[in-house]
């Protein structure tokens, strides 16, 4: 009983300390839409919200040091980075994003229900630079599809740069849905892998109510953002088992299904 009381006291102290946070600093990877800042600010109106875009490893380190309150970082769904296993860090899956193929508008593959490894060898590829977080994930997926020797017209240092090459150089690239831009088209890949988008925070810095609001807000925002990506929201609705974290935030007909 004494042990339980001590633990409860620690939780109360942490909750009280977290509630005095004046500024909530939210980190994100690749790019941060201004509307995401607005959604988070509306969810926690009693504090100021600042956002910062930085690489996943830098974001996790910033959370660990206290420079960020929370961060959303991508990680392989099957291989958790060591940086996320540091003492005192907590994580929660926001969504698991499938990796799809990005091609230009009007490409012959647009509209197909899916592609597989047989379609990949005919494409002009943009890959990701060796120091980019997506490089190893891309390499593992291509190896799984038995295509490890695809050449590249360019090695990009980010999803948006890769998408500009897809658009302007008639190239193809792998990406998550949130890495794509509106001027390319995405095609599902059969037997693809997923990337877990994780919310990361330090155990003693975020009140439970604030954390719950953040998780719900980011998931709701993700569903709204999916509407802007052709085929993606309908794919989520048609494959609810792949997106269990989003169930409460999908249209009612999807929940009923």
Secondary structure, 3 states (H helix, E strand, C coil): CHHHHHHHHHHHHHHHHHHCCCEEEEEECCCCCHHHHHHHHHHCCCCEEEEEECCHHHHHHHHHHCCCCEEEEEEECCECCHHHHCCCEEEEEEEEEEEEEEEECCCCCCCCCCECHHHHHHCCEEEECCCCCHHHHHHHHHHHCCCCCCCCCEEECCHHHHHHHHHHCCCEEEEEHHHCCCCEEEECECCCCEEEEEEEEECCCCCHHHHHHHHHHHHHHHHHHHCCCCCHHHHHHHCHHHCHHHHHHCCHHHHHC
